[in-house]
């Protein structure tokens, strides 16, 4: 069986895996985004699908969802400084 090599089962999780895991966690019921109704699309509940759509996280970048939910059409990798500046205006 071929694996992607990003998960903690293979040692330290990759930055891409960490971003995916944090995205999933933020949207759980009771968490900040979950309370606001922000969701992760069904396809991205599987890490390999997220990796296929977004590619590996570039150094110095974070996931940006724009307005709405976490979906392939609504997300991009954005420089950390730019993404954090947008957080002062939560969407």
HTML snippet that shows the backbone in 3Dmol.js (N, CA, C, O; Angstrom):
<script src="https://3Dmol.org/build/3Dmol-min.js"></script>
<div id="view" style="width:600px;height:400px;position:relative"></div>
<script>
const pdb = `
ATOM      1  N   UNK A   1       0.846  -1.185   0.000  1.00  0.00           N
ATOM      2  CA  UNK A   1       0.000   0.000   0.000  1.00  0.00           C
ATOM      3  C   UNK A   1       0.887   1.243   0.000  1.00  0.00           C
ATOM      4  O   UNK A   1       1.781   1.380   0.836  1.00  0.00           O
ATOM      5  N   UNK A   2       0.634   2.134  -0.934  1.00  0.00           N
ATOM      6  CA  UNK A   2       1.386   3.381  -1.022  1.00  0.00           C
ATOM      7  C   UNK A   2       0.799   4.392  -0.041  1.00  0.00           C
ATOM      8  O   UNK A   2      -0.420   4.534   0.051  1.00  0.00           O
ATOM      9  N   UNK A   3       1.664   5.094   0.689  1.00  0.00           N
ATOM     10  CA  UNK A   3       1.193   6.112   1.626  1.00  0.00           C
ATOM     11  C   UNK A   3       1.723   7.472   1.189  1.00  0.00           C
ATOM     12  O   UNK A   3       2.659   7.567   0.394  1.00  0.00           O
ATOM     13  N   UNK A   4       1.112   8.510   1.719  1.00  0.00           N
ATOM     14  CA  UNK A   4       1.490   9.866   1.342  1.00  0.00           C
ATOM     15  C   UNK A   4       2.676  10.385   2.145  1.00  0.00           C
ATOM     16  O   UNK A   4       3.316  11.350   1.727  1.00  0.00           O
ATOM     17  N   UNK A   5       2.988   9.772   3.288  1.00  0.00           N
ATOM     18  CA  UNK A   5       4.150  10.165   4.066  1.00  0.00           C
ATOM     19  C   UNK A   5       4.005  11.454   4.859  1.00  0.00           C
ATOM     20  O   UNK A   5       5.004  12.001   5.324  1.00  0.00           O
ATOM     21  N   UNK A   6       2.791  11.948   5.022  1.00  0.00           N
ATOM     22  CA  UNK A   6       2.575  13.220   5.719  1.00  0.00           C
ATOM     23  C   UNK A   6       2.085  13.056   7.149  1.00  0.00           C
ATOM     24  O   UNK A   6       2.295  13.944   7.975  1.00  0.00           O
ATOM     25  N   UNK A   7       1.440  11.943   7.458  1.00  0.00           N
ATOM     26  CA  UNK A   7       0.790  11.788   8.758  1.00  0.00           C
ATOM     27  C   UNK A   7       1.770  11.442   9.868  1.00  0.00           C
ATOM     28  O   UNK A   7       2.900  11.033   9.600  1.00  0.00           O
ATOM     29  N   UNK A   8       1.338  11.605  11.120  1.00  0.00           N
ATOM     30  CA  UNK A   8       2.211  11.308  12.256  1.00  0.00           C
ATOM     31  C   UNK A   8       2.624   9.839  12.336  1.00  0.00           C
ATOM     32  O   UNK A   8       3.593   9.515  13.023  1.00  0.00           O
ATOM     33  N   UNK A   9       1.919   8.955  11.657  1.00  0.00           N
ATOM     34  CA  UNK A   9       2.294   7.541  11.662  1.00  0.00           C
ATOM     35  C   UNK A   9       3.680   7.331  11.084  1.00  0.00           C
ATOM     36  O   UNK A   9       4.334   6.325  11.359  1.00  0.00           O
ATOM     37  N   UNK A  10       4.113   8.265  10.298  1.00  0.00           N
ATOM     38  CA  UNK A  10       5.419   8.168   9.647  1.00  0.00           C
ATOM     39  C   UNK A  10       6.461   9.036  10.344  1.00  0.00           C
ATOM     40  O   UNK A  10       7.464   9.410   9.736  1.00  0.00           O
ATOM     41  N   UNK A  11       6.233   9.353  11.599  1.00  0.00           N
ATOM     42  CA  UNK A  11       7.135  10.245  12.331  1.00  0.00           C
ATOM     43  C   UNK A  11       6.446  11.573  12.560  1.00  0.00           C
ATOM     44  O   UNK A  11       5.260  11.617  12.887  1.00  0.00           O
ATOM     45  N   UNK A  12       7.184  12.648  12.390  1.00  0.00           N
ATOM     46  CA  UNK A  12       6.642  13.995  12.586  1.00  0.00           C
ATOM     47  C   UNK A  12       5.704  14.351  11.427  1.00  0.00           C
ATOM     48  O   UNK A  12       6.065  14.167  10.265  1.00  0.00           O
ATOM     49  N   UNK A  13       4.489  14.864  11.736  1.00  0.00           N
ATOM     50  CA  UNK A  13       3.581  15.239  10.651  1.00  0.00           C
ATOM     51  C   UNK A  13       4.140  16.398   9.836  1.00  0.00           C
ATOM     52  O   UNK A  13       4.858  17.254  10.354  1.00  0.00           O
ATOM     53  N   UNK A  14       3.797  16.409   8.551  1.00  0.00           N
ATOM     54  CA  UNK A  14       4.271  17.464   7.658  1.00  0.00           C
ATOM     55  C   UNK A  14       3.507  18.756   7.915  1.00  0.00           C
ATOM     56  O   UNK A  14       2.436  18.729   8.521  1.00  0.00           O
ATOM     57  N   UNK A  15       4.044  19.893   7.461  1.00  0.00           N
ATOM     58  CA  UNK A  15       3.305  21.159   7.565  1.00  0.00           C
ATOM     59  C   UNK A  15       1.943  21.094   6.868  1.00  0.00           C
ATOM     60  O   UNK A  15       0.973  21.679   7.349  1.00  0.00           O
ATOM     61  N   UNK A  16       1.869  20.392   5.746  1.00  0.00           N
ATOM     62  CA  UNK A  16       0.606  20.260   5.022  1.00  0.00           C
ATOM     63  C   UNK A  16      -0.411  19.499   5.864  1.00  0.00           C
ATOM     64  O   UNK A  16      -1.572  19.897   5.961  1.00  0.00           O
ATOM     65  N   UNK A  17       0.033  18.406   6.470  1.00  0.00           N
ATOM     66  CA  UNK A  17      -0.847  17.613   7.328  1.00  0.00           C
ATOM     67  C   UNK A  17      -1.295  18.441   8.533  1.00  0.00           C
ATOM     68  O   UNK A  17      -2.462  18.388   8.922  1.00  0.00           O
ATOM     69  N   UNK A  18      -0.382  19.200   9.120  1.00  0.00           N
ATOM     70  CA  UNK A  18      -0.738  20.054  10.260  1.00  0.00           C
ATOM     71  C   UNK A  18      -1.794  21.082   9.872  1.00  0.00           C
ATOM     72  O   UNK A  18      -2.717  21.336  10.646  1.00  0.00           O
ATOM     73  N   UNK A  19      -1.674  21.676   8.692  1.00  0.00           N
ATOM     74  CA  UNK A  19      -2.679  22.643   8.229  1.00  0.00           C
ATOM     75  C   UNK A  19      -4.031  21.979   8.048  1.00  0.00           C
ATOM     76  O   UNK A  19      -5.060  22.535   8.434  1.00  0.00           O
ATOM     77  N   UNK A  20      -4.030  20.783   7.458  1.00  0.00           N
ATOM     78  CA  UNK A  20      -5.275  20.044   7.243  1.00  0.00           C
ATOM     79  C   UNK A  20      -5.930  19.703   8.579  1.00  0.00           C
ATOM     80  O   UNK A  20      -7.129  19.914   8.762  1.00  0.00           O
ATOM     81  N   UNK A  21      -5.143  19.179   9.502  1.00  0.00           N
ATOM     82  CA  UNK A  21      -5.663  18.777  10.813  1.00  0.00           C
ATOM     83  C   UNK A  21      -6.246  19.987  11.562  1.00  0.00           C
ATOM     84  O   UNK A  21      -7.317  19.889  12.161  1.00  0.00           O
ATOM     85  N   UNK A  22      -5.542  21.122  11.526  1.00  0.00           N
ATOM     86  CA  UNK A  22      -6.026  22.333  12.192  1.00  0.00           C
ATOM     87  C   UNK A  22      -7.328  22.827  11.567  1.00  0.00           C
ATOM     88  O   UNK A  22      -8.225  23.287  12.273  1.00  0.00           O
ATOM     89  N   UNK A  23      -7.430  22.730  10.230  1.00  0.00           N
ATOM     90  CA  UNK A  23      -8.651  23.129   9.530  1.00  0.00           C
ATOM     91  C   UNK A  23      -9.828  22.273   9.998  1.00  0.00           C
ATOM     92  O   UNK A  23     -10.899  22.798  10.304  1.00  0.00           O
ATOM     93  N   UNK A  24      -9.628  20.967  10.053  1.00  0.00           N
ATOM     94  CA  UNK A  24     -10.675  20.051  10.512  1.00  0.00           C
ATOM     95  C   UNK A  24     -11.073  20.388  11.950  1.00  0.00           C
ATOM     96  O   UNK A  24     -12.259  20.461  12.271  1.00  0.00           O
ATOM     97  N   UNK A  25     -10.083  20.589  12.802  1.00  0.00           N
ATOM     98  CA  UNK A  25     -10.346  20.873  14.220  1.00  0.00           C
ATOM     99  C   UNK A  25     -11.113  22.181  14.414  1.00  0.00           C
ATOM    100  O   UNK A  25     -12.029  22.234  15.235  1.00  0.00           O
ATOM    101  N   UNK A  26     -10.757  23.238  13.675  1.00  0.00           N
ATOM    102  CA  UNK A  26     -11.436  24.538  13.810  1.00  0.00           C
ATOM    103  C   UNK A  26     -12.922  24.453  13.515  1.00  0.00           C
ATOM    104  O   UNK A  26     -13.717  25.223  14.053  1.00  0.00           O
ATOM    105  N   UNK A  27     -13.290  23.510  12.655  1.00  0.00           N
ATOM    106  CA  UNK A  27     -14.678  23.426  12.200  1.00  0.00           C
ATOM    107  C   UNK A  27     -15.521  22.420  12.982  1.00  0.00           C
ATOM    108  O   UNK A  27     -16.678  22.188  12.632  1.00  0.00           O
ATOM    109  N   UNK A  28     -14.968  21.828  14.019  1.00  0.00           N
ATOM    110  CA  UNK A  28     -15.737  20.884  14.845  1.00  0.00           C
ATOM    111  C   UNK A  28     -16.823  21.643  15.613  1.00  0.00           C
ATOM    112  O   UNK A  28     -16.647  22.811  15.957  1.00  0.00           O
ATOM    113  N   UNK A  29     -17.951  20.967  15.878  1.00  0.00           N
ATOM    114  CA  UNK A  29     -18.985  21.607  16.696  1.00  0.00           C
ATOM    115  C   UNK A  29     -18.395  22.054  18.035  1.00  0.00           C
ATOM    116  O   UNK A  29     -17.647  21.311  18.671  1.00  0.00           O
ATOM    117  N   UNK A  30     -18.729  23.236  18.441  1.00  0.00           N
ATOM    118  CA  UNK A  30     -18.223  23.760  19.706  1.00  0.00           C
ATOM    119  C   UNK A  30     -16.944  24.571  19.555  1.00  0.00           C
ATOM    120  O   UNK A  30     -16.581  25.319  20.463  1.00  0.00           O
ATOM    121  N   UNK A  31     -16.256  24.437  18.434  1.00  0.00           N
ATOM    122  CA  UNK A  31     -15.055  25.237  18.181  1.00  0.00           C
ATOM    123  C   UNK A  31     -15.465  26.539  17.498  1.00  0.00           C
ATOM    124  O   UNK A  31     -16.603  26.674  17.047  1.00  0.00           O
ATOM    125  N   UNK A  32     -14.550  27.487  17.422  1.00  0.00           N
ATOM    126  CA  UNK A  32     -14.875  28.829  16.921  1.00  0.00           C
ATOM    127  C   UNK A  32     -15.571  28.790  15.555  1.00  0.00           C
ATOM    128  O   UNK A  32     -16.657  29.351  15.409  1.00  0.00           O
ATOM    129  N   UNK A  33     -14.974  28.147  14.566  1.00  0.00           N
ATOM    130  CA  UNK A  33     -15.586  28.132  13.235  1.00  0.00           C
ATOM    131  C   UNK A  33     -16.822  27.254  13.209  1.00  0.00           C
ATOM    132  O   UNK A  33     -17.802  27.578  12.539  1.00  0.00           O
ATOM    133  N   UNK A  34     -16.784  26.146  13.930  1.00  0.00           N
ATOM    134  CA  UNK A  34     -17.948  25.265  14.000  1.00  0.00           C
ATOM    135  C   UNK A  34     -19.164  25.979  14.549  1.00  0.00           C
ATOM    136  O   UNK A  34     -20.275  25.786  14.055  1.00  0.00           O
ATOM    137  N   UNK A  35     -18.965  26.803  15.565  1.00  0.00           N
ATOM    138  CA  UNK A  35     -20.069  27.580  16.151  1.00  0.00           C
ATOM    139  C   UNK A  35     -20.636  28.580  15.146  1.00  0.00           C
ATOM    140  O   UNK A  35     -21.813  28.935  15.208  1.00  0.00           O
ATOM    141  N   UNK A  36     -19.793  29.027  14.226  1.00  0.00           N
ATOM    142  CA  UNK A  36     -20.229  30.004  13.218  1.00  0.00           C
ATOM    143  C   UNK A  36     -20.797  29.332  11.970  1.00  0.00           C
ATOM    144  O   UNK A  36     -21.188  30.013  11.022  1.00  0.00           O
ATOM    145  N   UNK A  37     -20.845  28.001  11.965  1.00  0.00           N
ATOM    146  CA  UNK A  37     -21.420  27.269  10.835  1.00  0.00           C
ATOM    147  C   UNK A  37     -20.456  27.052   9.680  1.00  0.00           C
ATOM    148  O   UNK A  37     -20.876  26.622   8.605  1.00  0.00           O
ATOM    149  N   UNK A  38     -19.177  27.338   9.874  1.00  0.00           N
ATOM    150  CA  UNK A  38     -18.179  27.130   8.822  1.00  0.00           C
ATOM    151  C   UNK A  38     -17.804  25.654   8.818  1.00  0.00           C
ATOM    152  O   UNK A  38     -17.513  25.076   9.865  1.00  0.00           O
ATOM    153  N   UNK A  39     -17.813  25.050   7.635  1.00  0.00           N
ATOM    154  CA  UNK A  39     -17.577  23.618   7.500  1.00  0.00           C
ATOM    155  C   UNK A  39     -16.436  23.310   6.535  1.00  0.00           C
ATOM    156  O   UNK A  39     -15.970  24.170   5.787  1.00  0.00           O
ATOM    157  N   UNK A  40     -16.009  22.062   6.581  1.00  0.00           N
ATOM    158  CA  UNK A  40     -15.046  21.515   5.624  1.00  0.00           C
ATOM    159  C   UNK A  40     -15.843  20.618   4.686  1.00  0.00           C
ATOM    160  O   UNK A  40     -16.637  19.797   5.145  1.00  0.00           O
ATOM    161  N   UNK A  41     -15.647  20.759   3.395  1.00  0.00           N
ATOM    162  CA  UNK A  41     -16.389  19.932   2.440  1.00  0.00           C
ATOM    163  C   UNK A  41     -16.096  18.446   2.693  1.00  0.00           C
ATOM    164  O   UNK A  41     -15.046  18.095   3.230  1.00  0.00           O
ATOM    165  N   UNK A  42     -17.020  17.598   2.304  1.00  0.00           N
ATOM    166  CA  UNK A  42     -16.869  16.161   2.515  1.00  0.00           C
ATOM    167  C   UNK A  42     -15.595  15.623   1.876  1.00  0.00           C
ATOM    168  O   UNK A  42     -14.920  14.775   2.460  1.00  0.00           O
ATOM    169  N   UNK A  43     -15.263  16.101   0.694  1.00  0.00           N
ATOM    170  CA  UNK A  43     -14.065  15.621  -0.003  1.00  0.00           C
ATOM    171  C   UNK A  43     -12.809  15.844   0.838  1.00  0.00           C
ATOM    172  O   UNK A  43     -11.931  14.981   0.874  1.00  0.00           O
ATOM    173  N   UNK A  44     -12.714  16.980   1.507  1.00  0.00           N
ATOM    174  CA  UNK A  44     -11.518  17.319   2.273  1.00  0.00           C
ATOM    175  C   UNK A  44     -11.487  16.690   3.655  1.00  0.00           C
ATOM    176  O   UNK A  44     -10.539  16.922   4.406  1.00  0.00           O
ATOM    177  N   UNK A  45     -12.463  15.924   4.006  1.00  0.00           N
ATOM    178  CA  UNK A  45     -12.400  15.178   5.264  1.00  0.00           C
ATOM    179  C   UNK A  45     -11.369  14.054   5.153  1.00  0.00           C
ATOM    180  O   UNK A  45     -10.972  13.468   6.160  1.00  0.00           O
ATOM    181  N   UNK A  46     -10.941  13.759   3.932  1.00  0.00           N
ATOM    182  CA  UNK A  46      -9.899  12.761   3.663  1.00  0.00           C
ATOM    183  C   UNK A  46      -8.633  13.516   3.259  1.00  0.00           C
ATOM    184  O   UNK A  46      -8.637  14.261   2.280  1.00  0.00           O
ATOM    185  N   UNK A  47      -7.547  13.320   4.017  1.00  0.00           N
ATOM    186  CA  UNK A  47      -6.325  14.085   3.779  1.00  0.00           C
ATOM    187  C   UNK A  47      -5.816  13.963   2.349  1.00  0.00           C
ATOM    188  O   UNK A  47      -5.422  14.969   1.759  1.00  0.00           O
ATOM    189  N   UNK A  48      -5.811  12.773   1.777  1.00  0.00           N
ATOM    190  CA  UNK A  48      -5.259  12.611   0.420  1.00  0.00           C
ATOM    191  C   UNK A  48      -6.018  13.448  -0.608  1.00  0.00           C
ATOM    192  O   UNK A  48      -5.421  13.911  -1.580  1.00  0.00           O
ATOM    193  N   UNK A  49      -7.311  13.648  -0.414  1.00  0.00           N
ATOM    194  CA  UNK A  49      -8.084  14.516  -1.319  1.00  0.00           C
ATOM    195  C   UNK A  49      -7.659  15.975  -1.161  1.00  0.00           C
ATOM    196  O   UNK A  49      -7.494  16.695  -2.146  1.00  0.00           O
ATOM    197  N   UNK A  50      -7.486  16.401   0.092  1.00  0.00           N
ATOM    198  CA  UNK A  50      -7.016  17.756   0.356  1.00  0.00           C
ATOM    199  C   UNK A  50      -5.649  17.973  -0.297  1.00  0.00           C
ATOM    200  O   UNK A  50      -5.426  18.993  -0.949  1.00  0.00           O
ATOM    201  N   UNK A  51      -4.750  17.025  -0.124  1.00  0.00           N
ATOM    202  CA  UNK A  51      -3.405  17.110  -0.700  1.00  0.00           C
ATOM    203  C   UNK A  51      -3.471  17.180  -2.226  1.00  0.00           C
ATOM    204  O   UNK A  51      -2.736  17.949  -2.846  1.00  0.00           O
ATOM    205  N   UNK A  52      -4.341  16.387  -2.825  1.00  0.00           N
ATOM    206  CA  UNK A  52      -4.495  16.390  -4.285  1.00  0.00           C
ATOM    207  C   UNK A  52      -4.972  17.749  -4.791  1.00  0.00           C
ATOM    208  O   UNK A  52      -4.497  18.237  -5.816  1.00  0.00           O
ATOM    209  N   UNK A  53      -5.908  18.354  -4.070  1.00  0.00           N
ATOM    210  CA  UNK A  53      -6.484  19.627  -4.508  1.00  0.00           C
ATOM    211  C   UNK A  53      -5.595  20.834  -4.213  1.00  0.00           C
ATOM    212  O   UNK A  53      -5.493  21.745  -5.035  1.00  0.00           O
ATOM    213  N   UNK A  54      -4.955  20.844  -3.048  1.00  0.00           N
ATOM    214  CA  UNK A  54      -4.184  22.018  -2.615  1.00  0.00           C
ATOM    215  C   UNK A  54      -2.684  21.882  -2.856  1.00  0.00           C
ATOM    216  O   UNK A  54      -1.977  22.887  -2.934  1.00  0.00           O
ATOM    217  N   UNK A  55      -2.194  20.660  -2.973  1.00  0.00           N
ATOM    218  CA  UNK A  55      -0.756  20.452  -3.075  1.00  0.00           C
ATOM    219  C   UNK A  55      -0.106  20.648  -1.720  1.00  0.00           C
ATOM    220  O   UNK A  55      -0.776  20.960  -0.736  1.00  0.00           O
ATOM    221  N   UNK A  56       1.198  20.465  -1.678  1.00  0.00           N
ATOM    222  CA  UNK A  56       1.914  20.643  -0.419  1.00  0.00           C
ATOM    223  C   UNK A  56       1.944  22.115  -0.043  1.00  0.00           C
ATOM    224  O   UNK A  56       2.038  22.992  -0.901  1.00  0.00           O
ATOM    225  N   UNK A  57       1.863  22.365   1.259  1.00  0.00           N
ATOM    226  CA  UNK A  57       1.888  23.745   1.751  1.00  0.00           C
ATOM    227  C   UNK A  57       3.255  24.355   1.507  1.00  0.00           C
ATOM    228  O   UNK A  57       4.257  23.832   1.995  1.00  0.00           O
ATOM    229  N   UNK A  58       3.320  25.456   0.759  1.00  0.00           N
ATOM    230  CA  UNK A  58       4.604  26.132   0.551  1.00  0.00           C
ATOM    231  C   UNK A  58       5.117  26.747   1.848  1.00  0.00           C
ATOM    232  O   UNK A  58       4.331  27.114   2.721  1.00  0.00           O
ATOM    233  N   UNK A  59       6.413  26.855   1.968  1.00  0.00           N
ATOM    234  CA  UNK A  59       7.038  27.462   3.140  1.00  0.00           C
ATOM    235  C   UNK A  59       6.533  28.894   3.297  1.00  0.00           C
ATOM    236  O   UNK A  59       6.481  29.651   2.327  1.00  0.00           O
ATOM    237  N   UNK A  60       6.161  29.261   4.524  1.00  0.00           N
ATOM    238  CA  UNK A  60       5.707  30.621   4.807  1.00  0.00           C
ATOM    239  C   UNK A  60       4.267  30.896   4.440  1.00  0.00           C
ATOM    240  O   UNK A  60       3.833  32.048   4.434  1.00  0.00           O
ATOM    241  N   UNK A  61       3.518  29.842   4.132  1.00  0.00           N
ATOM    242  CA  UNK A  61       2.128  30.029   3.711  1.00  0.00           C
ATOM    243  C   UNK A  61       1.180  29.342   4.688  1.00  0.00           C
ATOM    244  O   UNK A  61       1.562  28.421   5.409  1.00  0.00           O
ATOM    245  N   UNK A  62      -0.069  29.815   4.692  1.00  0.00           N
ATOM    246  CA  UNK A  62      -1.160  29.227   5.467  1.00  0.00           C
ATOM    247  C   UNK A  62      -2.368  29.086   4.556  1.00  0.00           C
ATOM    248  O   UNK A  62      -2.443  29.716   3.501  1.00  0.00           O
ATOM    249  N   UNK A  63      -3.310  28.255   4.973  1.00  0.00           N
ATOM    250  CA  UNK A  63      -4.524  28.117   4.172  1.00  0.00           C
ATOM    251  C   UNK A  63      -5.440  29.314   4.426  1.00  0.00           C
ATOM    252  O   UNK A  63      -5.633  29.738   5.566  1.00  0.00           O
ATOM    253  N   UNK A  64      -5.993  29.843   3.351  1.00  0.00           N
ATOM    254  CA  UNK A  64      -6.947  30.942   3.412  1.00  0.00           C
ATOM    255  C   UNK A  64      -8.223  30.449   2.761  1.00  0.00           C
ATOM    256  O   UNK A  64      -8.198  29.951   1.635  1.00  0.00           O
ATOM    257  N   UNK A  65      -9.344  30.586   3.464  1.00  0.00           N
ATOM    258  CA  UNK A  65     -10.610  30.092   2.927  1.00  0.00           C
ATOM    259  C   UNK A  65     -11.451  31.177   2.290  1.00  0.00           C
ATOM    260  O   UNK A  65     -12.534  30.879   1.787  1.00  0.00           O
ATOM    261  N   UNK A  66     -11.008  32.408   2.289  1.00  0.00           N
ATOM    262  CA  UNK A  66     -11.857  33.460   1.738  1.00  0.00           C
ATOM    263  C   UNK A  66     -13.134  33.552   2.537  1.00  0.00           C
ATOM    264  O   UNK A  66     -13.104  33.373   3.754  1.00  0.00           O
ATOM    265  N   UNK A  67     -14.253  33.823   1.900  1.00  0.00           N
ATOM    266  CA  UNK A  67     -15.556  33.859   2.574  1.00  0.00           C
ATOM    267  C   UNK A  67     -16.238  32.519   2.337  1.00  0.00           C
ATOM    268  O   UNK A  67     -16.213  31.987   1.227  1.00  0.00           O
ATOM    269  N   UNK A  68     -16.831  31.990   3.363  1.00  0.00           N
ATOM    270  CA  UNK A  68     -17.556  30.731   3.204  1.00  0.00           C
ATOM    271  C   UNK A  68     -16.815  29.563   3.818  1.00  0.00           C
ATOM    272  O   UNK A  68     -16.024  29.725   4.747  1.00  0.00           O
ATOM    273  N   UNK A  69     -17.081  28.387   3.285  1.00  0.00           N
ATOM    274  CA  UNK A  69     -16.566  27.141   3.839  1.00  0.00           C
ATOM    275  C   UNK A  69     -15.236  26.740   3.211  1.00  0.00           C
ATOM    276  O   UNK A  69     -14.785  27.328   2.228  1.00  0.00           O
ATOM    277  N   UNK A  70     -14.629  25.732   3.803  1.00  0.00           N
ATOM    278  CA  UNK A  70     -13.393  25.159   3.262  1.00  0.00           C
ATOM    279  C   UNK A  70     -13.746  24.214   2.126  1.00  0.00           C
ATOM    280  O   UNK A  70     -14.214  23.098   2.352  1.00  0.00           O
ATOM    281  N   UNK A  71     -13.518  24.673   0.900  1.00  0.00           N
ATOM    282  CA  UNK A  71     -13.760  23.898  -0.308  1.00  0.00           C
ATOM    283  C   UNK A  71     -12.634  24.174  -1.290  1.00  0.00           C
ATOM    284  O   UNK A  71     -11.951  25.191  -1.169  1.00  0.00           O
ATOM    285  N   UNK A  72     -12.421  23.283  -2.270  1.00  0.00           N
ATOM    286  CA  UNK A  72     -11.353  23.527  -3.248  1.00  0.00           C
ATOM    287  C   UNK A  72     -11.511  24.854  -3.995  1.00  0.00           C
ATOM    288  O   UNK A  72     -10.521  25.504  -4.330  1.00  0.00           O
ATOM    289  N   UNK A  73     -12.737  25.243  -4.248  1.00  0.00           N
ATOM    290  CA  UNK A  73     -12.988  26.477  -5.006  1.00  0.00           C
ATOM    291  C   UNK A  73     -12.779  27.734  -4.173  1.00  0.00           C
ATOM    292  O   UNK A  73     -12.647  28.824  -4.729  1.00  0.00           O
ATOM    293  N   UNK A  74     -12.747  27.604  -2.856  1.00  0.00           N
ATOM    294  CA  UNK A  74     -12.736  28.763  -1.969  1.00  0.00           C
ATOM    295  C   UNK A  74     -11.428  28.942  -1.204  1.00  0.00           C
ATOM    296  O   UNK A  74     -11.300  29.876  -0.413  1.00  0.00           O
ATOM    297  N   UNK A  75     -10.458  28.058  -1.429  1.00  0.00           N
ATOM    298  CA  UNK A  75      -9.238  28.102  -0.617  1.00  0.00           C
ATOM    299  C   UNK A  75      -7.986  28.258  -1.466  1.00  0.00           C
ATOM    300  O   UNK A  75      -7.937  27.883  -2.638  1.00  0.00           O
ATOM    301  N   UNK A  76      -6.981  28.827  -0.822  1.00  0.00           N
ATOM    302  CA  UNK A  76      -5.677  29.012  -1.454  1.00  0.00           C
ATOM    303  C   UNK A  76      -4.621  29.066  -0.360  1.00  0.00           C
ATOM    304  O   UNK A  76      -4.940  29.263   0.813  1.00  0.00           O
ATOM    305  N   UNK A  77      -3.361  28.891  -0.749  1.00  0.00           N
ATOM    306  CA  UNK A  77      -2.247  29.115   0.174  1.00  0.00           C
ATOM    307  C   UNK A  77      -1.913  30.605   0.090  1.00  0.00           C
ATOM    308  O   UNK A  77      -1.776  31.160  -1.000  1.00  0.00           O
ATOM    309  N   UNK A  78      -1.785  31.239   1.247  1.00  0.00           N
ATOM    310  CA  UNK A  78      -1.542  32.676   1.324  1.00  0.00           C
ATOM    311  C   UNK A  78      -0.367  32.924   2.264  1.00  0.00           C
ATOM    312  O   UNK A  78      -0.208  32.187   3.237  1.00  0.00           O
ATOM    313  N   UNK A  79       0.465  33.939   2.005  1.00  0.00           N
ATOM    314  CA  UNK A  79       1.558  34.240   2.935  1.00  0.00           C
ATOM    315  C   UNK A  79       1.010  34.471   4.347  1.00  0.00           C
ATOM    316  O   UNK A  79      -0.045  35.079   4.524  1.00  0.00           O
ATOM    317  N   UNK A  80       1.741  33.979   5.338  1.00  0.00           N
ATOM    318  CA  UNK A  80       1.314  34.066   6.734  1.00  0.00           C
ATOM    319  C   UNK A  80       0.939  35.491   7.116  1.00  0.00           C
ATOM    320  O   UNK A  80      -0.119  35.713   7.705  1.00  0.00           O
ATOM    321  N   UNK A  81       1.797  36.465   6.787  1.00  0.00           N
ATOM    322  CA  UNK A  81       1.538  37.854   7.189  1.00  0.00           C
ATOM    323  C   UNK A  81       0.235  38.377   6.575  1.00  0.00           C
ATOM    324  O   UNK A  81      -0.530  39.066   7.249  1.00  0.00           O
ATOM    325  N   UNK A  82      -0.017  38.064   5.332  1.00  0.00           N
ATOM    326  CA  UNK A  82      -1.238  38.522   4.656  1.00  0.00           C
ATOM    327  C   UNK A  82      -2.468  37.833   5.245  1.00  0.00           C
ATOM    328  O   UNK A  82      -3.499  38.473   5.455  1.00  0.00           O
ATOM    329  N   UNK A  83      -2.361  36.536   5.510  1.00  0.00           N
ATOM    330  CA  UNK A  83      -3.489  35.800   6.064  1.00  0.00           C
ATOM    331  C   UNK A  83      -3.830  36.285   7.469  1.00  0.00           C
ATOM    332  O   UNK A  83      -5.006  36.430   7.803  1.00  0.00           O
ATOM    333  N   UNK A  84      -2.832  36.531   8.281  1.00  0.00           N
ATOM    334  CA  UNK A  84      -3.077  36.987   9.653  1.00  0.00           C
ATOM    335  C   UNK A  84      -3.623  38.398   9.682  1.00  0.00           C
ATOM    336  O   UNK A  84      -4.395  38.733  10.580  1.00  0.00           O
ATOM    337  N   UNK A  85      -3.247  39.241   8.726  1.00  0.00           N
ATOM    338  CA  UNK A  85      -3.784  40.595   8.653  1.00  0.00           C
ATOM    339  C   UNK A  85      -5.291  40.551   8.365  1.00  0.00           C
ATOM    340  O   UNK A  85      -6.039  41.412   8.828  1.00  0.00           O
ATOM    341  N   UNK A  86      -5.727  39.552   7.608  1.00  0.00           N
ATOM    342  CA  UNK A  86      -7.149  39.414   7.289  1.00  0.00           C
ATOM    343  C   UNK A  86      -7.953  38.932   8.486  1.00  0.00           C
ATOM    344  O   UNK A  86      -9.167  39.130   8.519  1.00  0.00           O
ATOM    345  N   UNK A  87      -7.322  38.313   9.458  1.00  0.00           N
ATOM    346  CA  UNK A  87      -8.041  37.779  10.613  1.00  0.00           C
ATOM    347  C   UNK A  87      -8.664  38.874  11.463  1.00  0.00           C
ATOM    348  O   UNK A  87      -9.588  38.603  12.230  1.00  0.00           O
ATOM    349  N   UNK A  88      -8.179  40.111  11.343  1.00  0.00           N
ATOM    350  CA  UNK A  88      -8.779  41.200  12.118  1.00  0.00           C
ATOM    351  C   UNK A  88     -10.180  41.518  11.607  1.00  0.00           C
ATOM    352  O   UNK A  88     -10.959  42.190  12.283  1.00  0.00           O
ATOM    353  N   UNK A  89     -10.495  41.028  10.405  1.00  0.00           N
ATOM    354  CA  UNK A  89     -11.827  41.176   9.821  1.00  0.00           C
ATOM    355  C   UNK A  89     -12.410  39.795   9.567  1.00  0.00           C
ATOM    356  O   UNK A  89     -12.509  39.384   8.411  1.00  0.00           O
ATOM    357  N   UNK A  90     -12.808  39.049  10.626  1.00  0.00           N
ATOM    358  CA  UNK A  90     -13.296  37.693  10.424  1.00  0.00           C
ATOM    359  C   UNK A  90     -14.517  37.660   9.490  1.00  0.00           C
ATOM    360  O   UNK A  90     -15.372  38.545   9.514  1.00  0.00           O
ATOM    361  N   UNK A  91     -14.558  36.620   8.682  1.00  0.00           N
ATOM    362  CA  UNK A  91     -15.634  36.487   7.693  1.00  0.00           C
ATOM    363  C   UNK A  91     -16.553  35.359   8.060  1.00  0.00           C
ATOM    364  O   UNK A  91     -17.521  35.093   7.346  1.00  0.00           O
TER     365      UNK A  91
END
`;
const viewer = $3Dmol.createViewer("view");
viewer.addModel(pdb, "pdb");
viewer.setStyle({}, {cartoon: {color: "spectrum"}});
viewer.zoomTo();
viewer.render();
</script>
